[in-house]
Amino acid sequence: MKLTSRILTSVLLTASCAGAVSADDALPSEETRWPLTCLGRYPTGPGQTVAVEGGLVLFNQGPSLWIADYSSPANPVDLGHLALGSAYDVTAIETGGGYAYVAADGLNVIDLADPSHPVLVEQWLAYPRVRDLKVAGSYAYLVTYNPPGVAIVDISDPANPSQLGFHASTVQINPASIDVEGPYAYLACGGGGLRVLDVSDPAAPVEVGIYSNGSVFWELDVHGEVAYLASSDLLMVDVSDPALPTLIGQYAPPDYCPLVRVAGTYAYVYSDYSPNYLEILDVSDPSAPEVVGACSVPDLGSEIQVSNGHVFLACRSYGARNGLEAYDATDPVHPEAIHSRPTGYATNVAVRDGLAYMADQGAGLRILDLADPAAPVQISRLPSGDRTWDVALRGDYAYVADGNGRLRIVNVSNPSMPMQTGAVSFIIPSCVEISGDVLFADDGAGPWVHAFQLGAGGTVSEINVWGAADGVADIAAVGDRAYIATNNGSQGIVMLMWMCGEGCAEEVGSFVYEGSVSSVAVHGDYLFVAVEDSEYYDWRVSVLDVRELGRAFEVASVAVPQYPEDICITGTQAYVSCLDMVVVLDIADPLNPYWPGALMEPLYPQGVASVAGMLWVTDIWCGLWIYRDQGADAPDHETAHPVTRLLGGTPNPFLTGTSIGYELAAPGSVELGIYDLQGRLLRALRSSEVESAGSHRLYWDGLDGEGCPVASGTYYQRLRSAADARTMKIVRIR
């Protein structure tokens, strides 16, 4: 039965004890890597580029190449894919002579002899990042970032590319796009205009012409003696005399047009405004272009290709139409969409019985067979109405948070044929969590938090609802407790929930941070909370003691180097996905968490799942990464990674004095001092004294350096060694 919405009065609890402060913790460098072995990857990610070769269409999903048979464009068939392991997205694809040339990390040469099994034959890394690429004859022309310019590469032997020449950019702006026609290369250089290079001698390219009208040129396509330049307007420039490019025509769309492709007597123009349009122009007379047809398309288009009257548009939006779009333009007056192939942004994953259930935004819910971790296979996909954010499993059902305004209930008893059996259509969820027979889901429309009783056949009935201020960031639930991370202005709030019996869930308390919270995870009697601290403008994982129902207090804290997105705990490891790394925390002692290493491979990690030494990481740019955690398997990994630790004062808070403990990873010089909240040293307990490795303890009698008692309040204990600096709060009461 649906209950009337109500907001319970929370019990506001402030921190009575805090552990290591994040701002001054010594953080491992990016070279400190945790021993995880990458077993495989299922690549998804934003669409950026597309190429057509016969009946094949080659496109990217993040840093991976996908090949599909589009001989029937309305019913394409995926043939094969290749994960490039790139640190950058794929930016351009060209084909020639049975090979694909892919710009990402350098120039990647891929043998297409068997399109269902593409083979990487060479990764040429002379220029780590390539912005655009054009293949003409036996040469590849690479637009490079650093240094900015054009590299001309001999690919007559595709397995052994070699550079012949380089033209350094004559403008400060990196060239954005390149085309080659005969002995000339044409560069769209943003605000630097159109640049024409004579490449008749590949070893010595020479700039011979410039056209600029003050506009920013994003892309170009040279067709015969006319260069079509995509800018705020579409410009037609006569390049019959490469030394003197001349404007001969212009078309002004409702807003700027970043993309253009010309085929026959038509120009296909993507116009980036709301709504977005694919416009088809008759350019049989380039001086007088005329619009003959148009249709709406997704936002954030990134490249157009045309083949046999069909238009292929690569898109990188976050919505359901991210990926590859196909249009039938055989009748240019009435183009129409015929196929949408979403590529997705992986956000969360749940793993059970050898299957991964991956929330992949616009691509929907993907179900992957993990029998061979090196080559995960998609066995089914449930399309999304808009964006699929999260998924939780219980029995034969998956509960899917879909941004299209519904919580979807999906029968997955046959994973190869998932079937939606119901939905809660009045909420707009982005996260979902289950404990026992209770499901928690957020509602961005409120924002609210809903609790549902789970019944037979996957049915749900609402039992309670609470206000969630600025929205819900994460939910964790175990046993009869649930913890909801939400934010309210400059404060992060953890709501403490109690499932008090069948059909009953109540808020029984809360814990408030000055800052914001983004994720929560439960480990025994402790709750680990990802926090962005507004006082110090840093990031940390806070540890709350939640053993008592309705009460929480902070007992420890550990710094992380970047904004933390998600926390997953298995055994004595906590995996924290940050901006571009996964930090591994040792939480064998929850009161003294520390991180001995990190995983650097994911580009933009989001969700993390872990079971029995296996780790699955969703990456919005790359898809799903699969690892084996060798560190978790090693019983002696704690001693293999000794660190310096500040154990803090006992008691804390204290009246007259406290004993401060610390452990040194190696012998060396040590400083231990007491500081006020402004960072001023009040008392030096150790001053550059050499001590042995191991455990130590010092007594502080509550006096400052002048022998005067310090006032009641909060202070910092700060330990410095040759390799580390550790800080913890300590409170005096009188």
C-alpha positions in Angstrom: 0.0 0.0 0.0 1.3 3.4 -0.9 1.7 5.6 2.1 1.4 9.4 2.3 4.8 11.1 1.8 6.4 12.2 5.1 9.7 13.4 6.3 10.9 12.0 9.6 12.7 14.2 12.1 16.4 13.2 11.9 18.7 12.8 14.8 21.6 15.2 13.9 24.9 13.7 15.0 28.2 15.5 14.7 31.6 13.9 14.7 32.8 13.2 18.2 36.1 11.6 17.1 37.9 11.9 13.8 40.9 10.1 12.4 43.5 10.9 9.9 42.9 14.2 8.1 43.1 14.0 4.4 44.7 17.3 3.5 48.1 16.4 4.8 48.3 12.7 4.3 51.1 11.6 2.1 49.6 10.0 -1.0 51.2 7.3 -3.1 52.4 8.5 -6.5 50.8 7.3 -9.7 53.7 4.9 -10.0 52.4 3.0 -7.0 50.3 0.3 -8.6 48.3 -2.3 -6.8 48.9 -5.9 -8.1 45.8 -6.3 -10.3 46.0 -8.3 -13.5 43.6 -7.2 -16.3 41.9 -10.3 -17.6 39.7 -8.7 -20.2 37.4 -5.9 -21.2 34.0 -5.5 -22.8 34.3 -2.2 -24.7 31.6 0.4 -24.8 31.7 4.2 -24.8 30.9 7.3 -26.8 30.7 7.4 -30.5 33.3 9.7 -32.1 34.0 8.6 -35.6 32.8 6.4 -38.4 34.1 5.0 -41.8 32.5 3.0 -44.6 34.2 0.3 -46.6 32.0 -1.5 -49.1 29.2 -3.0 -47.0 31.1 -2.6 -43.8 30.8 0.2 -41.4 33.6 0.8 -38.9 32.9 2.9 -35.8 34.2 3.3 -32.3 32.9 2.7 -28.9 35.3 4.8 -26.7 38.8 3.4 -27.3 37.7 0.4 -29.3 36.9 -0.4 -33.0 33.7 -2.1 -33.9 32.8 -3.6 -37.3 29.3 -4.2 -38.6 27.8 -5.4 -41.8 25.5 -2.7 -43.1 24.7 -4.2 -46.5 21.2 -3.9 -45.2 21.4 -0.6 -43.3 18.0 -1.1 -41.6 19.2 -4.5 -40.2 22.9 -4.3 -39.5 24.8 -7.2 -38.0 27.8 -6.8 -35.6 30.8 -8.8 -36.9 33.7 -8.1 -34.6 35.4 -5.6 -32.4 38.9 -4.9 -31.1 39.7 -3.1 -27.8 42.7 -0.9 -28.5 43.8 -0.4 -24.9 44.2 3.3 -25.6 44.5 6.1 -23.1 42.5 8.2 -25.5 39.3 7.9 -27.4 39.4 6.9 -31.1 39.3 10.2 -33.1 39.4 9.0 -36.7 39.1 5.9 -38.8 40.3 5.5 -42.4 40.4 2.3 -44.6 42.5 1.2 -47.5 44.0 -2.0 -49.0 42.2 -4.3 -46.6 43.4 -2.4 -43.5 41.8 0.0 -41.0 43.9 2.9 -39.8 42.7 4.2 -36.5 43.8 7.4 -34.7 43.9 7.1 -30.9 47.2 6.3 -29.1 49.3 7.0 -32.2 48.4 5.2 -35.4 46.8 1.8 -35.1 47.0 -0.5 -38.2 44.3 -3.2 -38.2 44.0 -6.1 -40.6 40.4 -6.5 -41.8 41.0 -9.8 -43.8 38.5 -11.4 -41.5 36.1 -8.6 -40.3 34.8 -10.8 -37.5 38.3 -11.1 -36.1 40.2 -7.8 -36.7 43.9 -8.1 -35.9 46.1 -5.3 -34.7 49.3 -5.5 -36.7 51.0 -2.3 -35.6 50.7 0.5 -33.1 52.9 3.3 -34.3 53.5 5.6 -31.3 55.7 8.3 -32.6 52.9 10.8 -31.8 51.0 9.5 -28.7 47.8 11.5 -29.5 46.4 12.0 -33.0 43.5 14.3 -33.6 42.5 13.4 -37.2 43.7 11.2 -40.0 43.5 10.9 -43.7 44.8 8.0 -45.9 45.6 8.7 -49.5 47.4 6.2 -51.6 50.3 4.8 -49.7 50.5 7.7 -47.2 48.7 8.5 -44.0 48.4 12.1 -42.9 48.2 12.5 -39.2 47.1 15.7 -37.4 49.1 15.6 -34.2 48.6 17.3 -30.8 52.1 17.5 -29.5 53.9 19.0 -31.3 50.9 20.4 -33.3 51.2 19.8 -37.0 50.9 17.2 -39.7 53.0 14.0 -39.9 53.2 12.2 -43.3 53.7 8.5 -42.8 54.6 5.9 -45.4 52.1 2.9 -45.1 53.1 1.0 -48.2 54.0 -1.8 -45.8 51.1 -1.4 -43.3 52.9 -3.5 -40.6 55.9 -1.1 -40.7 54.8 2.5 -41.0 57.6 5.1 -41.2 57.6 8.8 -41.1 58.6 10.7 -44.2 58.0 14.3 -43.2 56.4 16.7 -40.7 54.8 20.1 -41.1 54.8 22.1 -37.9 51.6 24.1 -37.4 52.1 27.8 -38.3 49.3 28.8 -35.9 49.0 28.4 -32.2 45.8 26.4 -32.6 46.0 22.7 -33.3 44.6 21.7 -36.7 41.2 20.1 -36.2 40.6 18.3 -39.5 42.5 17.3 -42.6 41.6 16.2 -46.2 43.9 15.4 -49.1 43.2 16.0 -52.8 45.9 15.3 -55.3 49.2 16.8 -54.3 47.6 19.1 -51.6 46.6 18.6 -48.0 43.9 21.0 -46.6 43.8 21.8 -42.9 40.9 23.3 -40.9 42.8 25.1 -38.1 40.0 26.4 -35.9 40.5 30.2 -35.6 43.7 29.8 -37.7 41.6 29.4 -40.9 42.1 27.1 -43.8 45.7 26.1 -44.5 46.8 24.5 -47.8 50.0 22.4 -47.9 51.8 21.2 -51.0 52.6 17.5 -50.2 54.0 16.5 -53.6 57.2 15.9 -51.8 56.1 14.0 -48.7 59.4 14.5 -47.0 59.1 18.3 -47.3 55.5 19.6 -47.1 55.2 23.3 -47.7 52.4 25.7 -46.8 51.3 27.5 -50.0 47.9 29.0 -49.2 45.6 30.5 -46.5 42.0 31.4 -46.3 40.5 33.1 -43.2 37.5 35.2 -42.5 37.8 35.3 -38.7 35.5 32.3 -38.2 36.4 29.1 -36.4 36.7 26.1 -38.8 36.0 22.8 -37.3 35.9 20.4 -40.2 36.3 20.4 -44.0 35.6 18.1 -46.9 37.4 18.9 -50.2 35.4 17.8 -53.3 37.0 18.5 -56.6 38.1 22.2 -56.6 35.9 23.2 -53.7 36.6 23.0 -50.0 33.5 22.8 -47.8 34.3 24.4 -44.4 32.1 23.7 -41.4 31.9 26.8 -39.1 29.1 29.0 -37.8 28.1 28.9 -41.5 28.9 26.4 -44.2 31.5 28.0 -46.5 32.3 27.0 -50.1 35.9 28.0 -50.9 37.4 27.7 -54.4 40.8 26.0 -54.2 41.5 25.6 -57.9 44.4 27.9 -57.2 45.7 26.5 -53.9 47.8 29.6 -53.3 44.7 31.8 -53.4 41.6 30.1 -51.9 38.5 32.2 -52.6 35.1 32.2 -51.0 32.4 31.5 -53.6 29.4 30.4 -51.6 27.9 30.4 -48.1 24.9 28.8 -46.3 23.7 30.1 -42.9 22.0 27.4 -40.7 19.9 28.4 -37.7 23.0 27.8 -35.6 26.6 26.7 -36.2 27.3 23.6 -38.3 30.4 21.6 -37.0 30.1 18.7 -39.5 29.9 18.4 -43.3 30.4 15.6 -45.8 29.9 15.9 -49.6 28.8 13.1 -51.9 27.9 13.7 -55.6 26.0 17.0 -55.9 24.9 17.0 -52.2 26.4 18.3 -49.0 25.2 16.7 -45.8 25.4 19.2 -43.0 24.9 18.6 -39.2 23.5 21.6 -37.5 24.0 21.8 -33.8 21.1 23.6 -32.3 17.9 22.6 -30.6 16.4 20.6 -32.2 19.5 19.3 -34.1 19.2 18.6 -37.8 20.8 16.8 -40.6 20.3 19.1 -43.6 20.9 18.0 -47.2 22.0 20.8 -49.6 22.1 20.7 -53.4 25.6 22.0 -54.2 25.6 21.3 -57.9 26.2 25.1 -58.0 28.5 25.7 -55.0 27.9 29.4 -55.2 24.2 28.9 -54.6 23.6 26.0 -52.2 20.0 25.1 -51.7 18.4 23.1 -48.8 16.4 20.2 -50.3 15.7 18.0 -47.2 16.2 17.7 -43.5 15.5 15.4 -40.5 16.1 15.7 -36.7 19.1 13.9 -35.3 20.7 13.4 -31.8 22.7 16.1 -30.2 26.5 16.0 -30.0 27.1 14.6 -33.5 30.8 14.0 -34.1 31.3 12.7 -37.7 29.3 12.1 -40.9 29.9 9.5 -43.6 27.8 8.9 -46.7 27.6 5.7 -48.9 25.1 4.8 -51.6 22.6 7.3 -50.4 22.8 6.3 -46.8 24.1 8.6 -44.1 26.0 7.4 -41.0 26.3 9.8 -38.0 28.6 9.1 -35.0 27.1 10.6 -31.8 28.6 11.1 -28.4 25.5 12.3 -26.4 24.7 10.8 -23.0 21.1 9.9 -24.0 19.6 6.9 -25.6 20.8 7.9 -29.1 24.5 7.9 -28.3 26.5 5.8 -30.8 25.8 5.2 -34.5 22.8 6.5 -36.4 21.8 5.4 -39.9 19.6 7.4 -42.3 18.1 6.6 -45.6 18.8 9.6 -47.9 18.3 7.9 -51.2 15.5 10.4 -51.6 17.3 13.5 -50.4 14.1 15.5 -50.1 12.8 13.1 -47.4 15.6 11.6 -45.4 14.5 9.3 -42.6 16.2 7.5 -39.7 16.3 3.7 -40.2 18.6 2.4 -37.4 20.0 3.5 -34.1 22.9 1.6 -32.6 23.7 2.9 -29.1 27.2 2.5 -27.8 26.5 3.4 -24.1 28.3 4.9 -21.1 28.9 2.2 -18.5 27.9 3.4 -15.1 27.3 0.4 -12.8 27.5 -3.3 -12.7 26.2 -6.2 -10.7 27.8 -9.7 -11.0 26.2 -13.0 -10.2 26.6 -16.6 -11.3 29.2 -15.8 -14.0 27.1 -13.1 -15.5 27.6 -9.3 -15.4 24.5 -7.1 -15.5 25.9 -3.7 -16.8 24.0 -0.4 -16.7 25.1 1.2 -19.9 23.1 4.5 -20.0 21.7 4.9 -23.5 22.5 1.3 -24.5 20.3 0.0 -21.7 21.0 -3.1 -19.6 23.6 -5.4 -21.1 24.0 -9.0 -19.8 27.5 -10.4 -20.4 28.7 -14.0 -20.1 32.0 -13.9 -18.1 32.9 -17.6 -18.7 36.0 -16.4 -20.5 37.0 -13.2 -18.6 39.4 -12.3 -21.5 36.5 -12.2 -24.0 33.2 -11.3 -22.3 30.3 -12.0 -24.6 27.0 -10.0 -24.7 24.2 -12.5 -24.6 21.3 -10.0 -24.4 20.5 -6.3 -24.2 17.4 -4.6 -22.8 17.2 -1.2 -24.6 16.8 1.9 -22.5 14.1 4.4 -22.8 16.7 7.1 -22.1 19.5 6.3 -19.7 20.1 3.2 -17.6 22.0 4.2 -14.5 22.0 1.3 -12.0 20.8 -2.3 -11.5 20.2 -4.5 -8.5 19.4 -8.3 -8.5 17.2 -10.5 -6.4 16.2 -14.0 -7.3 14.9 -14.1 -10.9 14.5 -10.4 -11.2 16.7 -7.4 -12.0 15.5 -3.9 -10.9 16.8 -1.3 -13.3 17.0 2.4 -12.6 16.1 4.0 -15.9 16.2 7.8 -16.3 13.2 7.7 -18.5 11.0 8.0 -15.4 10.6 4.5 -14.3 12.1 1.7 -12.1 11.9 -1.3 -14.5 11.3 -4.8 -13.2 12.9 -7.4 -15.5 12.7 -11.2 -15.4 16.2 -12.5 -15.9 15.5 -16.2 -15.2 16.6 -16.7 -18.8 19.4 -14.2 -19.1 19.5 -14.5 -22.9 15.9 -13.3 -23.1 15.3 -10.7 -20.3 11.7 -9.6 -20.2 10.2 -6.5 -18.5 7.3 -7.6 -16.3 6.5 -4.4 -14.6 7.6 -0.8 -13.8 7.2 1.9 -11.2 6.5 4.8 -13.5 6.2 7.7 -11.1 9.8 7.9 -10.1 13.0 8.9 -12.0 15.6 6.7 -10.4 19.4 6.8 -10.8 20.4 4.4 -8.0 18.8 1.3 -6.5 19.7 -1.1 -3.6 18.1 -4.2 -2.1 18.4 -5.6 1.4 16.3 -8.6 2.2 12.8 -7.9 1.0 13.2 -4.1 0.9 14.2 -2.1 -2.2 15.4 1.5 -1.9 15.4 3.8 -5.0 15.9 7.5 -5.4 13.5 9.8 -7.3 15.2 12.7 -9.0 11.8 14.4 -9.6 11.3 15.1 -5.9 13.9 14.5 -4.9 12.8 11.7 -2.8 13.9 8.3 -1.4 11.4 5.5 -1.8 11.2 2.2 0.0 9.4 -0.7 -1.6 8.4 -4.1 -0.2 9.4 -6.9 -2.7 6.8 -9.5 -3.4 6.3 -12.6 -5.4 6.8 -12.4 -9.2 9.1 -9.3 -8.7 6.2 -7.1 -7.6 6.8 -4.0 -5.5 4.6 -2.0 -3.1 5.7 1.3 -1.6 6.0 1.4 2.1 7.6 4.8 2.8 9.1 7.9 1.2 11.5 10.6 2.5 12.7 13.9 1.2 16.3 13.9 -0.1 17.3 17.6 -0.3 19.5 18.0 -3.4 19.1 14.4 -4.5 20.5 10.9 -3.7 24.1 10.1 -4.4 24.2 6.5 -3.3 22.5 3.8 -1.2 24.0 0.9 0.7 21.9 -1.7 2.6 22.7 -4.8 4.6 20.5 -6.8 7.0 18.0 -4.5 8.6 20.0 -1.3 8.0 20.3 1.0 5.0 22.4 4.1 4.5 21.5 6.8 2.0 24.0 9.4 0.9 22.4 12.7 0.0 23.4 16.3 -0.1 21.8 19.6 1.0 23.5 22.7 -0.2 27.0 22.8 1.5 26.3 19.7 3.6 26.5 16.0 2.9 24.1 13.9 4.8 24.0 10.1 5.5 20.5 9.0 6.4 20.4 6.1 8.8 17.5 3.7 7.9 16.0 0.8 9.8 13.9 -2.0 8.2 11.7 -2.5 11.3 9.7 -5.4 10.0 7.7 -6.5 7.0 6.2 -3.4 5.4 8.1 -1.1 7.6 11.2 1.2 7.0 12.0 4.3 9.0 14.7 6.9 9.2 16.2 6.7 12.7 19.1 9.2 12.5 21.6 10.9 10.3 25.2 12.0 10.1 26.2 15.4 8.6 29.4 16.4 6.9 30.5 19.9 5.9 30.9 19.2 2.2 29.3 16.6 0.0 29.0 12.9 0.0 29.0 10.7 -3.2 29.1 7.0 -2.1 28.6 4.7 0.9 29.6 1.1 1.6 29.1 -1.2 4.6 31.8 -3.3 6.3 30.7 -5.0 9.5 30.0 -2.4 12.1 31.5 0.4 10.0 30.2 2.6 7.1 32.7 3.9 4.6 31.7 7.3 3.1 33.2 9.1 0.1 33.4 12.8 1.1 34.4 16.0 -0.6 35.5 18.2 2.3 34.4 21.8 1.9 36.6 23.0 4.8 39.9 21.7 3.2 38.7 21.3 -0.4 40.0 17.8 -0.6 38.7 14.3 -0.9 38.6 11.5 1.6 37.0 8.3 2.7 35.4 8.7 6.1 34.8 5.7 8.4 31.7 5.8 10.7 31.0 3.5 13.6 27.3 2.5 13.0 27.0 -0.4 15.4 24.3 1.3 17.4 21.0 1.7 15.7 20.3 5.3 14.8 23.7 6.6 15.9 26.9 7.2 14.0 30.3 8.8 14.8 33.4 9.2 12.8 36.4 7.1 13.9 38.8 7.4 11.0 39.5 9.0 7.7 41.9 8.5 4.8 42.8 10.8 1.9 42.2 10.0 -1.7 43.8 12.1 -4.5 40.7 12.7 -6.6 37.0 13.0 -6.3 35.6 9.6 -5.2 32.7 8.2 -7.3 32.0 4.8 -5.8 33.2 2.4 -3.0 33.0 -1.3 -3.1 34.3 -3.5 -0.2 35.4 -7.2 -0.4 37.3 -8.8 2.5 39.9 -6.4 3.8 40.0 -4.3 0.6 37.9 -1.2 -0.3 38.0 -0.2 -3.9 37.3 3.5 -4.5 36.7 4.7 -8.0 38.1 8.2 -8.5 38.4 10.5 -11.5 40.9 8.4 -13.5 42.0 5.7 -11.1 40.8 3.1 -8.6 42.3 3.5 -5.2 42.7 0.3 -3.2 42.4 0.7 0.6 43.5 -1.8 3.2 40.7 -1.8 5.8 41.8 -4.9 7.8 41.8 -2.4 10.7 38.9 -0.1 10.0 40.2 2.4 12.6 43.4 2.7 10.6 42.6 2.5 6.9 45.5 3.2 4.4 46.1 2.8 0.8 49.1 0.9 -0.4 48.4 1.2 -4.1 46.0 2.1 -7.0 44.8 0.9 -10.3 45.5 3.5 -13.1 44.1 1.7 -16.1 40.4 2.9 -16.3 40.0 6.3 -17.9 36.8 7.4 -16.1 35.8 4.7 -13.6 32.3 4.8 -12.2 30.9 1.7 -10.5 32.9 -1.1 -8.9 31.9 -4.6 -8.0 34.1 -7.3 -6.4 33.7 -10.9 -5.4 36.4 -13.4 -4.2 39.4 -11.7 -5.6 37.8 -10.6 -8.9 37.2 -6.9 -9.6 34.8 -5.4 -12.2 35.0 -1.7 -13.0 32.6 0.2 -15.2 34.2 3.1 -17.2 32.0 5.6 -19.0 34.7 5.9 -21.7 35.9 2.3 -22.1 33.1 -0.1 -20.9 33.7 -2.9 -18.4 37.2 -3.8 -17.1 37.8 -7.2 -15.5 40.7 -7.8 -13.1 42.0 -10.4 -10.7 43.3 -8.9 -7.5 46.5 -10.7 -6.7 47.0 -8.4 -3.7 43.8 -9.7 -2.1 44.9 -13.3 -2.7 48.2 -12.8 -0.9 47.9 -13.5 2.8 51.0 -11.4 3.6 50.2 -8.3 1.5 50.0 -6.2 4.6 53.6 -6.8 5.5 54.6 -6.6 1.9 53.6 -2.9 1.8 54.7 -1.4 5.1 53.6 2.2 5.8 54.0 4.8 8.4 50.8 5.2 10.5 49.7 7.7 13.1 47.5 5.7 15.5 46.4 8.8 17.4 45.9 9.7 21.0 44.3 7.5 23.7 41.9 8.7 25.2 40.4 11.0 22.6 38.7 13.3 23.8 40.9 13.7 26.8 40.9 15.7 30.1 44.5 16.0 31.3 46.7 14.0 29.0 46.7 11.5 26.2 49.1 8.8 24.9 49.8 9.2 21.1 50.8 6.1 19.2 52.5 5.7 15.8 54.2 3.1 13.7 57.2 3.7 11.4 57.7 1.8 8.2 61.4 2.3 8.3 64.0 3.9 10.7 64.6 7.6 10.3 64.0 11.1 11.4 60.7 11.8 13.0 58.7 15.0 14.0 55.6 14.8 16.1 53.8 18.0 17.0 50.5 19.5 18.2 48.9 22.2 16.0 45.9 24.5 16.4 43.2 24.8 13.7 45.2 27.6 12.0 48.2 25.3 11.5 50.4 27.0 14.2 52.7 24.7 16.1 51.8 24.6 19.8 54.1 21.8 21.1 56.8 19.7 19.5 56.8 16.3 21.1 59.5 15.0 18.7 61.8 17.2 16.7 63.9 15.6 13.9 64.9 12.7 16.2 66.0 9.4 14.6 63.8 6.4 15.7 63.7 2.7 14.8 61.1 1.1 12.6 58.1 -0.3 14.5 55.6 0.9 17.2 56.2 4.0 19.4 54.1 6.0 21.9 54.5 9.5 23.4 52.5 11.1 26.1 51.1 14.7 25.7 50.1 16.3 29.0 47.9 19.0 27.3 50.5 21.8 27.7 51.8 24.0 24.9 55.5 24.8 24.3 55.4 27.5 27.1 54.1 25.0 29.7 50.6 26.5 29.7 47.5 24.3 29.4 45.8 24.5 26.0 42.1 25.5 26.0 39.4 23.0 25.4 38.7 22.4 21.7 40.0 20.6 18.6 43.7 20.3 17.7 45.8 18.4 15.2 48.4 15.7 16.0 50.9 15.7 13.1 53.5 13.1 12.4 56.3 13.6 9.8 58.8 11.1 8.7 61.2 11.0 5.7 58.5 9.4 3.5 55.2 10.3 5.0 53.1 13.0 6.8 50.1 12.0 8.8 47.6 14.2 10.6 44.7 13.4 13.0 42.3 15.5 15.1 42.3 15.3 18.8 39.9 17.0 21.2 40.5 18.3 24.7 37.6 18.8 27.1 37.9 20.5 30.5 
